[in-house]
Amino acid sequence: MRRPRLKDLAAAIVLAATPGCFHFRYVTDEEPEPLPAYEELQHAVVFGLAVIAPLDVSTVCPAGFASVESVETFANGLAATLAWDMYTPQTVTVTCARRASQKKWP
């Protein structure tokens, strides 16, 4: 059995310390508006388990939503890694559903 070389050990440390990306998307059957209604940074703590100020989608989209997307970008992941995952930001985008008066009929 060969001993791990310094190069292998360094590669393993870099790989373990490199933040990854996370993407979550929830889509309904509603027809979406052309542009997102909300796109902000969501702040969470303790490995992302506790959100500091939860987003109430019904206040952003009173008529309902078409999609909610949560993305942990490289920059978000880097911030989480530097904070030892005690602070984990994510970018949240909400797209509202078209109101009944704006829907296009076939």
Helices and strands as residue ranges (DSSP letters): H 6-17, E 22-27, E 38-42, E 44-45, E 50-51, H 57-60, E 65-72, H 74-82, E 90-96, G 100-102
